[in-house]
Amino acid sequence: MPIYDYVCSDCGEAFELLIRRSDDTEACPECGSEEVEKQFSPTTVHGDTSHGKAMRAAKKRDAAQARDRFHERRRYEESHDRHGH
């Protein structure tokens, strides 16, 4: 049963899910949205090796980039709504 990392496209929440079956649905635990994006998730690295530090930094960076994409999309949508209606 693999654990996958996801970022919610609606609220920007980063989270992990344990997928038990292939028909399990991925939903954000924060807002319940099923609009989630699977993140690259290498195998877990333990310890303070340089590789482990690099993997943790990359995971943190990926989550930050996903949040930035979410906020940028939200700003675009709000701007579009103001000018379109």
C-alpha positions in Angstrom: 0.0 0.0 0.0 1.9 3.0 -1.2 1.8 6.5 0.3 1.6 9.3 -2.2 2.1 13.1 -1.8 -0.5 15.4 -3.1 -1.2 19.1 -3.3 -4.8 20.3 -3.5 -5.5 22.5 -6.6 -8.4 24.3 -4.8 -6.9 25.2 -1.4 -3.2 24.6 -1.9 -2.9 22.1 1.0 0.0 19.6 0.8 -0.7 16.2 2.2 0.1 12.5 2.0 -2.4 9.7 1.3 -2.2 6.0 1.8 -3.8 4.4 -1.2 -5.2 0.9 -0.4 -6.9 0.1 -3.7 -6.7 1.3 -7.2 -10.3 2.6 -7.0 -9.6 4.8 -3.9 -10.3 8.4 -4.6 -7.8 11.1 -3.7 -9.5 14.0 -1.8 -8.0 16.9 0.1 -8.4 16.4 3.9 -8.6 20.2 4.3 -11.4 21.1 1.9 -12.6 17.8 0.5 -11.8 18.7 -3.1 -10.9 15.8 -5.5 -8.9 18.3 -7.6 -5.5 17.2 -6.3 -2.1 16.9 -8.0 0.1 14.0 -7.3 3.7 15.1 -6.4 7.0 13.4 -7.2 7.7 11.5 -4.1 11.0 9.6 -3.9 11.4 6.8 -1.4 11.9 8.0 2.2 15.4 8.8 3.1 16.3 8.7 6.8 19.3 10.4 8.5 21.2 13.5 8.0 23.0 12.5 4.9 23.5 15.2 2.2 21.1 13.1 0.0 18.5 13.1 2.7 18.8 16.8 3.3 18.5 17.4 -0.5 15.3 15.3 -0.7 13.7 17.1 2.2 14.6 20.4 0.7 13.2 19.4 -2.7 10.0 18.2 -1.1 9.6 21.5 0.7 10.4 23.4 -2.5 7.8 21.4 -4.5 5.1 22.1 -1.9 6.0 25.9 -1.9 5.8 26.0 -5.7 2.4 24.2 -5.6 1.1 26.8 -3.2 2.5 29.6 -5.4 0.8 28.1 -8.5 -2.5 27.9 -6.5 -2.3 31.6 -5.4 -1.4 32.8 -8.8 -4.3 30.9 -10.3 -6.6 32.3 -7.7 -5.4 35.9 -8.5 -5.9 35.3 -12.2 -9.5 33.9 -11.6 -10.4 36.9 -9.3 -9.0 39.4 -11.9 -10.9 37.6 -14.7 -14.1 37.6 -12.7 -13.8 41.4 -12.0 -13.2 42.2 -15.6 -15.5 39.6 -17.2 -18.7 40.5 -15.3 
